Amino acid sequence: MCLAIPAKVTELKENRLATVDILGVTRDIALDLTPQAGVGDFVLVHAGFAIEVVDPDYAQETIDLIKQFPELAGEDIPDVVETEAAR
């Protein structure tokens, strides 16, 4: 089973690439499928690609579901909304 994980776009780069924060970890991903995504937007990431732009509430709902299965992502998963407020 594959999951699309919510991530916050923190930096736009050349060639439709972006840096995102995924559960406190930064990764570079491709925005080829979501060219409308900008810094501060939340996207669903699957296999290194942003596949959809989502609102922060949806992103948090997804994080909350992932928290129900800590073996999928570790036990100390930060809240998206709390991460937002701290920045």
PDB file with one MODEL, atoms N, CA, C and O in Angstrom:
MODEL        1
ATOM      1  N   MET A   1       0.843  -1.173   0.000  1.00  0.00           N
ATOM      2  CA  MET A   1       0.000   0.000   0.000  1.00  0.00           C
ATOM      3  C   MET A   1       0.888   1.236   0.000  1.00  0.00           C
ATOM      4  O   MET A   1       1.892   1.286   0.710  1.00  0.00           O
ATOM      5  N   CYS A   2       0.523   2.216  -0.784  1.00  0.00           N
ATOM      6  CA  CYS A   2       1.269   3.475  -0.850  1.00  0.00           C
ATOM      7  C   CYS A   2       0.385   4.591  -0.314  1.00  0.00           C
ATOM      8  O   CYS A   2      -0.830   4.601  -0.513  1.00  0.00           O
ATOM      9  N   LEU A   3       1.024   5.525   0.365  1.00  0.00           N
ATOM     10  CA  LEU A   3       0.315   6.674   0.915  1.00  0.00           C
ATOM     11  C   LEU A   3       0.826   7.957   0.288  1.00  0.00           C
ATOM     12  O   LEU A   3       1.996   8.049  -0.084  1.00  0.00           O
ATOM     13  N   ALA A   4      -0.036   8.935   0.169  1.00  0.00           N
ATOM     14  CA  ALA A   4       0.369  10.289  -0.179  1.00  0.00           C
ATOM     15  C   ALA A   4       0.404  11.057   1.140  1.00  0.00           C
ATOM     16  O   ALA A   4      -0.587  11.097   1.869  1.00  0.00           O
ATOM     17  N   ILE A   5       1.530  11.654   1.438  1.00  0.00           N
ATOM     18  CA  ILE A   5       1.754  12.313   2.715  1.00  0.00           C
ATOM     19  C   ILE A   5       1.669  13.826   2.545  1.00  0.00           C
ATOM     20  O   ILE A   5       2.238  14.361   1.593  1.00  0.00           O
ATOM     21  N   PRO A   6       0.970  14.538   3.447  1.00  0.00           N
ATOM     22  CA  PRO A   6       0.920  15.993   3.355  1.00  0.00           C
ATOM     23  C   PRO A   6       2.289  16.606   3.648  1.00  0.00           C
ATOM     24  O   PRO A   6       3.022  16.148   4.524  1.00  0.00           O
ATOM     25  N   ALA A   7       2.604  17.635   2.901  1.00  0.00           N
ATOM     26  CA  ALA A   7       3.857  18.353   3.085  1.00  0.00           C
ATOM     27  C   ALA A   7       3.615  19.834   2.832  1.00  0.00           C
ATOM     28  O   ALA A   7       2.737  20.211   2.057  1.00  0.00           O
ATOM     29  N   LYS A   8       4.407  20.663   3.498  1.00  0.00           N
ATOM     30  CA  LYS A   8       4.315  22.110   3.292  1.00  0.00           C
ATOM     31  C   LYS A   8       5.458  22.561   2.399  1.00  0.00           C
ATOM     32  O   LYS A   8       6.620  22.253   2.663  1.00  0.00           O
ATOM     33  N   VAL A   9       5.127  23.288   1.347  1.00  0.00           N
ATOM     34  CA  VAL A   9       6.145  23.816   0.447  1.00  0.00           C
ATOM     35  C   VAL A   9       6.874  24.949   1.162  1.00  0.00           C
ATOM     36  O   VAL A   9       6.255  25.919   1.600  1.00  0.00           O
ATOM     37  N   THR A  10       8.201  24.815   1.276  1.00  0.00           N
ATOM     38  CA  THR A  10       8.996  25.831   1.969  1.00  0.00           C
ATOM     39  C   THR A  10       9.876  26.635   1.025  1.00  0.00           C
ATOM     40  O   THR A  10      10.327  27.727   1.369  1.00  0.00           O
ATOM     41  N   GLU A  11      10.121  26.094  -0.170  1.00  0.00           N
ATOM     42  CA  GLU A  11      10.977  26.805  -1.125  1.00  0.00           C
ATOM     43  C   GLU A  11      10.690  26.307  -2.533  1.00  0.00           C
ATOM     44  O   GLU A  11      10.564  25.105  -2.767  1.00  0.00           O
ATOM     45  N   LEU A  12      10.588  27.253  -3.473  1.00  0.00           N
ATOM     46  CA  LEU A  12      10.463  26.892  -4.881  1.00  0.00           C
ATOM     47  C   LEU A  12      11.845  26.940  -5.502  1.00  0.00           C
ATOM     48  O   LEU A  12      12.635  27.837  -5.207  1.00  0.00           O
ATOM     49  N   LYS A  13      12.137  25.970  -6.366  1.00  0.00           N
ATOM     50  CA  LYS A  13      13.431  25.882  -7.024  1.00  0.00           C
ATOM     51  C   LYS A  13      13.239  25.868  -8.531  1.00  0.00           C
ATOM     52  O   LYS A  13      12.110  25.909  -9.019  1.00  0.00           O
ATOM     53  N   GLU A  14      14.344  25.811  -9.269  1.00  0.00           N
ATOM     54  CA  GLU A  14      14.280  25.744 -10.720  1.00  0.00           C
ATOM     55  C   GLU A  14      13.747  24.391 -11.173  1.00  0.00           C
ATOM     56  O   GLU A  14      13.722  23.426 -10.409  1.00  0.00           O
ATOM     57  N   ASN A  15      13.325  24.343 -12.420  1.00  0.00           N
ATOM     58  CA  ASN A  15      12.886  23.099 -13.059  1.00  0.00           C
ATOM     59  C   ASN A  15      11.704  22.437 -12.361  1.00  0.00           C
ATOM     60  O   ASN A  15      11.632  21.210 -12.287  1.00  0.00           O
ATOM     61  N   ARG A  16      10.778  23.242 -11.849  1.00  0.00           N
ATOM     62  CA  ARG A  16       9.560  22.743 -11.183  1.00  0.00           C
ATOM     63  C   ARG A  16       9.855  21.849  -9.989  1.00  0.00           C
ATOM     64  O   ARG A  16       9.125  20.894  -9.724  1.00  0.00           O
ATOM     65  N   LEU A  17      10.923  22.161  -9.271  1.00  0.00           N
ATOM     66  CA  LEU A  17      11.242  21.454  -8.037  1.00  0.00           C
ATOM     67  C   LEU A  17      10.926  22.350  -6.852  1.00  0.00           C
ATOM     68  O   LEU A  17      10.863  23.573  -6.981  1.00  0.00           O
ATOM     69  N   ALA A  18      10.727  21.728  -5.695  1.00  0.00           N
ATOM     70  CA  ALA A  18      10.450  22.474  -4.471  1.00  0.00           C
ATOM     71  C   ALA A  18      11.014  21.712  -3.290  1.00  0.00           C
ATOM     72  O   ALA A  18      11.165  20.490  -3.327  1.00  0.00           O
ATOM     73  N   THR A  19      11.322  22.453  -2.248  1.00  0.00           N
ATOM     74  CA  THR A  19      11.668  21.838  -0.970  1.00  0.00           C
ATOM     75  C   THR A  19      10.406  21.860  -0.133  1.00  0.00           C
ATOM     76  O   THR A  19       9.703  22.869  -0.079  1.00  0.00           O
ATOM     77  N   VAL A  20      10.117  20.730   0.525  1.00  0.00           N
ATOM     78  CA  VAL A  20       8.931  20.629   1.370  1.00  0.00           C
ATOM     79  C   VAL A  20       9.324  20.097   2.739  1.00  0.00           C
ATOM     80  O   VAL A  20      10.363  19.459   2.908  1.00  0.00           O
ATOM     81  N   ASP A  21       8.468  20.377   3.706  1.00  0.00           N
ATOM     82  CA  ASP A  21       8.597  19.826   5.053  1.00  0.00           C
ATOM     83  C   ASP A  21       7.557  18.727   5.185  1.00  0.00           C
ATOM     84  O   ASP A  21       6.354  18.975   5.102  1.00  0.00           O
ATOM     85  N   ILE A  22       8.043  17.502   5.394  1.00  0.00           N
ATOM     86  CA  ILE A  22       7.157  16.349   5.569  1.00  0.00           C
ATOM     87  C   ILE A  22       7.370  15.821   6.982  1.00  0.00           C
ATOM     88  O   ILE A  22       8.377  15.170   7.260  1.00  0.00           O
ATOM     89  N   LEU A  23       6.432  16.097   7.865  1.00  0.00           N
ATOM     90  CA  LEU A  23       6.506  15.610   9.243  1.00  0.00           C
ATOM     91  C   LEU A  23       7.831  15.969   9.898  1.00  0.00           C
ATOM     92  O   LEU A  23       8.407  15.170  10.636  1.00  0.00           O
ATOM     93  N   GLY A  24       8.312  17.183   9.621  1.00  0.00           N
ATOM     94  CA  GLY A  24       9.544  17.664  10.228  1.00  0.00           C
ATOM     95  C   GLY A  24      10.814  17.334   9.469  1.00  0.00           C
ATOM     96  O   GLY A  24      11.905  17.707   9.901  1.00  0.00           O
ATOM     97  N   VAL A  25      10.694  16.643   8.347  1.00  0.00           N
ATOM     98  CA  VAL A  25      11.842  16.288   7.520  1.00  0.00           C
ATOM     99  C   VAL A  25      11.728  17.035   6.195  1.00  0.00           C
ATOM    100  O   VAL A  25      10.646  17.089   5.610  1.00  0.00           O
ATOM    101  N   THR A  26      12.827  17.610   5.715  1.00  0.00           N
ATOM    102  CA  THR A  26      12.780  18.309   4.434  1.00  0.00           C
ATOM    103  C   THR A  26      13.198  17.384   3.304  1.00  0.00           C
ATOM    104  O   THR A  26      14.093  16.551   3.448  1.00  0.00           O
ATOM    105  N   ARG A  27      12.525  17.556   2.178  1.00  0.00           N
ATOM    106  CA  ARG A  27      12.793  16.768   0.979  1.00  0.00           C
ATOM    107  C   ARG A  27      12.611  17.679  -0.229  1.00  0.00           C
ATOM    108  O   ARG A  27      11.878  18.666  -0.173  1.00  0.00           O
ATOM    109  N   ASP A  28      13.284  17.335  -1.313  1.00  0.00           N
ATOM    110  CA  ASP A  28      13.025  17.990  -2.586  1.00  0.00           C
ATOM    111  C   ASP A  28      12.060  17.115  -3.369  1.00  0.00           C
ATOM    112  O   ASP A  28      12.215  15.895  -3.440  1.00  0.00           O
ATOM    113  N   ILE A  29      11.062  17.764  -3.955  1.00  0.00           N
ATOM    114  CA  ILE A  29      10.048  17.041  -4.717  1.00  0.00           C
ATOM    115  C   ILE A  29       9.798  17.758  -6.035  1.00  0.00           C
ATOM    116  O   ILE A  29      10.243  18.890  -6.226  1.00  0.00           O
ATOM    117  N   ALA A  30       9.092  17.106  -6.935  1.00  0.00           N
ATOM    118  CA  ALA A  30       8.721  17.688  -8.222  1.00  0.00           C
ATOM    119  C   ALA A  30       7.307  18.258  -8.156  1.00  0.00           C
ATOM    120  O   ALA A  30       6.404  17.664  -7.566  1.00  0.00           O
ATOM    121  N   LEU A  31       7.138  19.423  -8.775  1.00  0.00           N
ATOM    122  CA  LEU A  31       5.820  20.057  -8.839  1.00  0.00           C
ATOM    123  C   LEU A  31       5.216  19.957 -10.238  1.00  0.00           C
ATOM    124  O   LEU A  31       4.334  20.742 -10.588  1.00  0.00           O
ATOM    125  N   ASP A  32       5.677  19.007 -11.033  1.00  0.00           N
ATOM    126  CA  ASP A  32       5.185  18.866 -12.400  1.00  0.00           C
ATOM    127  C   ASP A  32       3.667  18.696 -12.467  1.00  0.00           C
ATOM    128  O   ASP A  32       3.028  19.196 -13.393  1.00  0.00           O
ATOM    129  N   LEU A  33       3.095  18.004 -11.504  1.00  0.00           N
ATOM    130  CA  LEU A  33       1.648  17.737 -11.507  1.00  0.00           C
ATOM    131  C   LEU A  33       0.844  18.822 -10.797  1.00  0.00           C
ATOM    132  O   LEU A  33      -0.383  18.855 -10.900  1.00  0.00           O
ATOM    133  N   THR A  34       1.528  19.704 -10.081  1.00  0.00           N
ATOM    134  CA  THR A  34       0.853  20.781  -9.340  1.00  0.00           C
ATOM    135  C   THR A  34       1.604  22.099  -9.540  1.00  0.00           C
ATOM    136  O   THR A  34       2.135  22.652  -8.577  1.00  0.00           O
ATOM    137  N   PRO A  35       1.658  22.608 -10.767  1.00  0.00           N
ATOM    138  CA  PRO A  35       2.422  23.832 -11.019  1.00  0.00           C
ATOM    139  C   PRO A  35       1.878  25.059 -10.288  1.00  0.00           C
ATOM    140  O   PRO A  35       2.575  26.065 -10.164  1.00  0.00           O
ATOM    141  N   GLN A  36       0.650  24.982  -9.809  1.00  0.00           N
ATOM    142  CA  GLN A  36       0.048  26.104  -9.085  1.00  0.00           C
ATOM    143  C   GLN A  36       0.521  26.195  -7.636  1.00  0.00           C
ATOM    144  O   GLN A  36       0.258  27.199  -6.975  1.00  0.00           O
ATOM    145  N   ALA A  37       1.206  25.184  -7.127  1.00  0.00           N
ATOM    146  CA  ALA A  37       1.649  25.167  -5.726  1.00  0.00           C
ATOM    147  C   ALA A  37       2.697  26.251  -5.503  1.00  0.00           C
ATOM    148  O   ALA A  37       3.572  26.479  -6.338  1.00  0.00           O
ATOM    149  N   GLY A  38       2.585  26.913  -4.349  1.00  0.00           N
ATOM    150  CA  GLY A  38       3.526  27.960  -3.986  1.00  0.00           C
ATOM    151  C   GLY A  38       4.028  27.783  -2.572  1.00  0.00           C
ATOM    152  O   GLY A  38       3.569  26.903  -1.844  1.00  0.00           O
ATOM    153  N   VAL A  39       4.960  28.611  -2.190  1.00  0.00           N
ATOM    154  CA  VAL A  39       5.504  28.564  -0.834  1.00  0.00           C
ATOM    155  C   VAL A  39       4.361  28.772   0.159  1.00  0.00           C
ATOM    156  O   VAL A  39       3.550  29.686   0.013  1.00  0.00           O
ATOM    157  N   GLY A  40       4.312  27.908   1.167  1.00  0.00           N
ATOM    158  CA  GLY A  40       3.266  27.970   2.184  1.00  0.00           C
ATOM    159  C   GLY A  40       2.087  27.060   1.910  1.00  0.00           C
ATOM    160  O   GLY A  40       1.280  26.804   2.804  1.00  0.00           O
ATOM    161  N   ASP A  41       1.975  26.567   0.684  1.00  0.00           N
ATOM    162  CA  ASP A  41       0.887  25.647   0.348  1.00  0.00           C
ATOM    163  C   ASP A  41       1.179  24.255   0.894  1.00  0.00           C
ATOM    164  O   ASP A  41       2.334  23.878   1.089  1.00  0.00           O
ATOM    165  N   PHE A  42       0.119  23.506   1.134  1.00  0.00           N
ATOM    166  CA  PHE A  42       0.236  22.103   1.513  1.00  0.00           C
ATOM    167  C   PHE A  42      -0.073  21.259   0.286  1.00  0.00           C
ATOM    168  O   PHE A  42      -1.042  21.511  -0.431  1.00  0.00           O
ATOM    169  N   VAL A  43       0.759  20.261   0.057  1.00  0.00           N
ATOM    170  CA  VAL A  43       0.570  19.353  -1.071  1.00  0.00           C
ATOM    171  C   VAL A  43       0.614  17.918  -0.562  1.00  0.00           C
ATOM    172  O   VAL A  43       1.216  17.632   0.473  1.00  0.00           O
ATOM    173  N   LEU A  44      -0.028  17.028  -1.298  1.00  0.00           N
ATOM    174  CA  LEU A  44       0.102  15.602  -1.020  1.00  0.00           C
ATOM    175  C   LEU A  44       1.255  15.091  -1.870  1.00  0.00           C
ATOM    176  O   LEU A  44       1.289  15.310  -3.081  1.00  0.00           O
ATOM    177  N   VAL A  45       2.203  14.407  -1.226  1.00  0.00           N
ATOM    178  CA  VAL A  45       3.398  13.925  -1.908  1.00  0.00           C
ATOM    179  C   VAL A  45       3.345  12.407  -2.008  1.00  0.00           C
ATOM    180  O   VAL A  45       3.112  11.704  -1.025  1.00  0.00           O
ATOM    181  N   HIS A  46       3.567  11.929  -3.222  1.00  0.00           N
ATOM    182  CA  HIS A  46       3.636  10.483  -3.478  1.00  0.00           C
ATOM    183  C   HIS A  46       4.768  10.241  -4.463  1.00  0.00           C
ATOM    184  O   HIS A  46       4.802  10.838  -5.540  1.00  0.00           O
ATOM    185  N   ALA A  47       5.688   9.371  -4.094  1.00  0.00           N
ATOM    186  CA  ALA A  47       6.801   8.975  -4.967  1.00  0.00           C
ATOM    187  C   ALA A  47       7.591  10.170  -5.482  1.00  0.00           C
ATOM    188  O   ALA A  47       8.026  10.184  -6.633  1.00  0.00           O
ATOM    189  N   GLY A  48       7.774  11.164  -4.634  1.00  0.00           N
ATOM    190  CA  GLY A  48       8.593  12.308  -4.998  1.00  0.00           C
ATOM    191  C   GLY A  48       7.896  13.383  -5.801  1.00  0.00           C
ATOM    192  O   GLY A  48       8.534  14.338  -6.243  1.00  0.00           O
ATOM    193  N   PHE A  49       6.589  13.243  -6.000  1.00  0.00           N
ATOM    194  CA  PHE A  49       5.808  14.229  -6.741  1.00  0.00           C
ATOM    195  C   PHE A  49       4.683  14.777  -5.878  1.00  0.00           C
ATOM    196  O   PHE A  49       4.031  14.028  -5.150  1.00  0.00           O
ATOM    197  N   ALA A  50       4.457  16.076  -5.957  1.00  0.00           N
ATOM    198  CA  ALA A  50       3.249  16.660  -5.375  1.00  0.00           C
ATOM    199  C   ALA A  50       2.115  16.306  -6.329  1.00  0.00           C
ATOM    200  O   ALA A  50       2.173  16.631  -7.515  1.00  0.00           O
ATOM    201  N   ILE A  51       1.089  15.644  -5.816  1.00  0.00           N
ATOM    202  CA  ILE A  51       0.006  15.190  -6.696  1.00  0.00           C
ATOM    203  C   ILE A  51      -1.266  16.016  -6.539  1.00  0.00           C
ATOM    204  O   ILE A  51      -2.176  15.922  -7.362  1.00  0.00           O
ATOM    205  N   GLU A  52      -1.328  16.831  -5.474  1.00  0.00           N
ATOM    206  CA  GLU A  52      -2.525  17.656  -5.249  1.00  0.00           C
ATOM    207  C   GLU A  52      -2.201  18.730  -4.221  1.00  0.00           C
ATOM    208  O   GLU A  52      -1.475  18.479  -3.259  1.00  0.00           O
ATOM    209  N   VAL A  53      -2.746  19.933  -4.427  1.00  0.00           N
ATOM    210  CA  VAL A  53      -2.657  20.982  -3.420  1.00  0.00           C
ATOM    211  C   VAL A  53      -3.875  20.817  -2.511  1.00  0.00           C
ATOM    212  O   VAL A  53      -4.998  20.675  -2.994  1.00  0.00           O
ATOM    213  N   VAL A  54      -3.650  20.836  -1.188  1.00  0.00           N
ATOM    214  CA  VAL A  54      -4.740  20.649  -0.229  1.00  0.00           C
ATOM    215  C   VAL A  54      -4.721  21.770   0.804  1.00  0.00           C
ATOM    216  O   VAL A  54      -3.709  22.447   0.985  1.00  0.00           O
ATOM    217  N   ASP A  55      -5.847  21.954   1.473  1.00  0.00           N
ATOM    218  CA  ASP A  55      -5.890  22.993   2.505  1.00  0.00           C
ATOM    219  C   ASP A  55      -5.289  22.463   3.808  1.00  0.00           C
ATOM    220  O   ASP A  55      -5.200  21.250   3.999  1.00  0.00           O
ATOM    221  N   PRO A  56      -4.873  23.371   4.713  1.00  0.00           N
ATOM    222  CA  PRO A  56      -4.230  22.950   5.962  1.00  0.00           C
ATOM    223  C   PRO A  56      -5.090  22.019   6.812  1.00  0.00           C
ATOM    224  O   PRO A  56      -4.561  21.122   7.467  1.00  0.00           O
ATOM    225  N   ASP A  57      -6.406  22.219   6.810  1.00  0.00           N
ATOM    226  CA  ASP A  57      -7.285  21.348   7.607  1.00  0.00           C
ATOM    227  C   ASP A  57      -7.251  19.913   7.088  1.00  0.00           C
ATOM    228  O   ASP A  57      -7.203  18.964   7.870  1.00  0.00           O
ATOM    229  N   TYR A  58      -7.277  19.763   5.781  1.00  0.00           N
ATOM    230  CA  TYR A  58      -7.201  18.422   5.191  1.00  0.00           C
ATOM    231  C   TYR A  58      -5.850  17.790   5.508  1.00  0.00           C
ATOM    232  O   TYR A  58      -5.773  16.607   5.839  1.00  0.00           O
ATOM    233  N   ALA A  59      -4.786  18.585   5.405  1.00  0.00           N
ATOM    234  CA  ALA A  59      -3.450  18.078   5.726  1.00  0.00           C
ATOM    235  C   ALA A  59      -3.410  17.589   7.174  1.00  0.00           C
ATOM    236  O   ALA A  59      -2.860  16.524   7.454  1.00  0.00           O
ATOM    237  N   GLN A  60      -3.991  18.362   8.092  1.00  0.00           N
ATOM    238  CA  GLN A  60      -3.989  17.962   9.499  1.00  0.00           C
ATOM    239  C   GLN A  60      -4.820  16.706   9.723  1.00  0.00           C
ATOM    240  O   GLN A  60      -4.428  15.840  10.505  1.00  0.00           O
ATOM    241  N   GLU A  61      -5.960  16.595   9.051  1.00  0.00           N
ATOM    242  CA  GLU A  61      -6.777  15.382   9.165  1.00  0.00           C
ATOM    243  C   GLU A  61      -5.975  14.150   8.756  1.00  0.00           C
ATOM    244  O   GLU A  61      -6.053  13.104   9.401  1.00  0.00           O
ATOM    245  N   THR A  62      -5.211  14.283   7.689  1.00  0.00           N
ATOM    246  CA  THR A  62      -4.403  13.169   7.217  1.00  0.00           C
ATOM    247  C   THR A  62      -3.314  12.818   8.223  1.00  0.00           C
ATOM    248  O   THR A  62      -3.070  11.641   8.490  1.00  0.00           O
ATOM    249  N   ILE A  63      -2.658  13.835   8.785  1.00  0.00           N
ATOM    250  CA  ILE A  63      -1.642  13.605   9.821  1.00  0.00           C
ATOM    251  C   ILE A  63      -2.277  12.897  11.010  1.00  0.00           C
ATOM    252  O   ILE A  63      -1.693  11.966  11.565  1.00  0.00           O
ATOM    253  N   ASP A  64      -3.464  13.332  11.401  1.00  0.00           N
ATOM    254  CA  ASP A  64      -4.157  12.690  12.528  1.00  0.00           C
ATOM    255  C   ASP A  64      -4.434  11.207  12.240  1.00  0.00           C
ATOM    256  O   ASP A  64      -4.321  10.373  13.138  1.00  0.00           O
ATOM    257  N   LEU A  65      -4.791  10.879  11.005  1.00  0.00           N
ATOM    258  CA  LEU A  65      -5.007   9.471  10.639  1.00  0.00           C
ATOM    259  C   LEU A  65      -3.696   8.693  10.695  1.00  0.00           C
ATOM    260  O   LEU A  65      -3.665   7.558  11.173  1.00  0.00           O
ATOM    261  N   ILE A  66      -2.621   9.296  10.212  1.00  0.00           N
ATOM    262  CA  ILE A  66      -1.318   8.628  10.253  1.00  0.00           C
ATOM    263  C   ILE A  66      -0.897   8.364  11.695  1.00  0.00           C
ATOM    264  O   ILE A  66      -0.281   7.338  11.983  1.00  0.00           O
ATOM    265  N   LYS A  67      -1.224   9.283  12.601  1.00  0.00           N
ATOM    266  CA  LYS A  67      -0.875   9.117  14.012  1.00  0.00           C
ATOM    267  C   LYS A  67      -1.519   7.877  14.633  1.00  0.00           C
ATOM    268  O   LYS A  67      -1.022   7.338  15.622  1.00  0.00           O
ATOM    269  N   GLN A  68      -2.625   7.435  14.043  1.00  0.00           N
ATOM    270  CA  GLN A  68      -3.283   6.242  14.553  1.00  0.00           C
ATOM    271  C   GLN A  68      -2.481   4.977  14.247  1.00  0.00           C
ATOM    272  O   GLN A  68      -2.747   3.910  14.801  1.00  0.00           O
ATOM    273  N   PHE A  69      -1.493   5.114  13.355  1.00  0.00           N
ATOM    274  CA  PHE A  69      -0.632   3.994  12.965  1.00  0.00           C
ATOM    275  C   PHE A  69       0.826   4.429  13.074  1.00  0.00           C
ATOM    276  O   PHE A  69       1.499   4.601  12.058  1.00  0.00           O
ATOM    277  N   PRO A  70       1.323   4.609  14.316  1.00  0.00           N
ATOM    278  CA  PRO A  70       2.678   5.148  14.495  1.00  0.00           C
ATOM    279  C   PRO A  70       3.764   4.314  13.838  1.00  0.00           C
ATOM    280  O   PRO A  70       4.842   4.830  13.543  1.00  0.00           O
ATOM    281  N   GLU A  71       3.503   3.038  13.604  1.00  0.00           N
ATOM    282  CA  GLU A  71       4.518   2.212  12.948  1.00  0.00           C
ATOM    283  C   GLU A  71       4.764   2.663  11.504  1.00  0.00           C
ATOM    284  O   GLU A  71       5.773   2.295  10.903  1.00  0.00           O
ATOM    285  N   LEU A  72       3.842   3.459  10.946  1.00  0.00           N
ATOM    286  CA  LEU A  72       4.022   3.960   9.580  1.00  0.00           C
ATOM    287  C   LEU A  72       5.005   5.124   9.521  1.00  0.00           C
ATOM    288  O   LEU A  72       5.713   5.283   8.527  1.00  0.00           O
ATOM    289  N   ALA A  73       5.056   5.935  10.569  1.00  0.00           N
ATOM    290  CA  ALA A  73       5.873   7.153  10.473  1.00  0.00           C
ATOM    291  C   ALA A  73       6.582   7.515  11.759  1.00  0.00           C
ATOM    292  O   ALA A  73       7.119   8.618  11.853  1.00  0.00           O
ATOM    293  N   GLY A  74       6.614   6.659  12.741  1.00  0.00           N
ATOM    294  CA  GLY A  74       7.243   6.995  14.010  1.00  0.00           C
ATOM    295  C   GLY A  74       6.220   7.519  14.990  1.00  0.00           C
ATOM    296  O   GLY A  74       5.103   7.866  14.608  1.00  0.00           O
ATOM    297  N   GLU A  75       6.597   7.578  16.245  1.00  0.00           N
ATOM    298  CA  GLU A  75       5.631   7.940  17.281  1.00  0.00           C
ATOM    299  C   GLU A  75       5.521   9.439  17.523  1.00  0.00           C
ATOM    300  O   GLU A  75       4.480   9.899  17.991  1.00  0.00           O
ATOM    301  N   ASP A  76       6.556  10.217  17.224  1.00  0.00           N
ATOM    302  CA  ASP A  76       6.542  11.652  17.503  1.00  0.00           C
ATOM    303  C   ASP A  76       6.246  12.439  16.246  1.00  0.00           C
ATOM    304  O   ASP A  76       7.128  13.099  15.698  1.00  0.00           O
ATOM    305  N   ILE A  77       5.014  12.373  15.790  1.00  0.00           N
ATOM    306  CA  ILE A  77       4.608  13.067  14.579  1.00  0.00           C
ATOM    307  C   ILE A  77       4.041  14.429  14.976  1.00  0.00           C
ATOM    308  O   ILE A  77       3.065  14.491  15.724  1.00  0.00           O
ATOM    309  N   PRO A  78       4.634  15.521  14.489  1.00  0.00           N
ATOM    310  CA  PRO A  78       4.118  16.839  14.854  1.00  0.00           C
ATOM    311  C   PRO A  78       2.804  17.138  14.149  1.00  0.00           C
ATOM    312  O   PRO A  78       2.530  16.601  13.076  1.00  0.00           O
ATOM    313  N   ASP A  79       1.993  17.996  14.756  1.00  0.00           N
ATOM    314  CA  ASP A  79       0.779  18.471  14.115  1.00  0.00           C
ATOM    315  C   ASP A  79       1.156  19.493  13.059  1.00  0.00           C
ATOM    316  O   ASP A  79       2.061  20.299  13.274  1.00  0.00           O
ATOM    317  N   VAL A  80       0.480  19.474  11.927  1.00  0.00           N
ATOM    318  CA  VAL A  80       0.735  20.443  10.877  1.00  0.00           C
ATOM    319  C   VAL A  80       0.390  21.840  11.377  1.00  0.00           C
ATOM    320  O   VAL A  80       1.157  22.779  11.163  1.00  0.00           O
ATOM    321  N   VAL A  81      -0.742  21.987  12.030  1.00  0.00           N
ATOM    322  CA  VAL A  81      -1.186  23.293  12.499  1.00  0.00           C
ATOM    323  C   VAL A  81      -0.229  23.837  13.558  1.00  0.00           C
ATOM    324  O   VAL A  81       0.100  25.023  13.533  1.00  0.00           O
ATOM    325  N   GLU A  82       0.225  22.991  14.491  1.00  0.00           N
ATOM    326  CA  GLU A  82       1.178  23.438  15.501  1.00  0.00           C
ATOM    327  C   GLU A  82       2.491  23.844  14.848  1.00  0.00           C
ATOM    328  O   GLU A  82       3.096  24.840  15.246  1.00  0.00           O
ATOM    329  N   THR A  83       2.936  23.093  13.860  1.00  0.00           N
ATOM    330  CA  THR A  83       4.164  23.419  13.145  1.00  0.00           C
ATOM    331  C   THR A  83       4.012  24.785  12.492  1.00  0.00           C
ATOM    332  O   THR A  83       4.947  25.586  12.490  1.00  0.00           O
ATOM    333  N   GLU A  84       2.829  25.051  11.936  1.00  0.00           N
ATOM    334  CA  GLU A  84       2.541  26.345  11.304  1.00  0.00           C
ATOM    335  C   GLU A  84       2.660  27.476  12.315  1.00  0.00           C
ATOM    336  O   GLU A  84       3.292  28.493  12.032  1.00  0.00           O
ATOM    337  N   ALA A  85       2.068  27.314  13.480  1.00  0.00           N
ATOM    338  CA  ALA A  85       2.055  28.367  14.491  1.00  0.00           C
ATOM    339  C   ALA A  85       3.443  28.648  15.026  1.00  0.00           C
ATOM    340  O   ALA A  85       3.741  29.776  15.416  1.00  0.00           O
ATOM    341  N   ALA A  86       4.298  27.635  15.049  1.00  0.00           N
ATOM    342  CA  ALA A  86       5.629  27.797  15.589  1.00  0.00           C
ATOM    343  C   ALA A  86       6.562  28.539  14.642  1.00  0.00           C
ATOM    344  O   ALA A  86       7.629  28.989  15.059  1.00  0.00           O
ATOM    345  N   ARG A  87       6.184  28.673  13.389  1.00  0.00           N
ATOM    346  CA  ARG A  87       7.073  29.321  12.396  1.00  0.00           C
ATOM    347  C   ARG A  87       6.801  30.753  12.244  1.00  0.00           C
ATOM    348  O   ARG A  87       7.461  31.427  11.453  1.00  0.00           O
TER     349      ARG A  87
ENDMDL
END
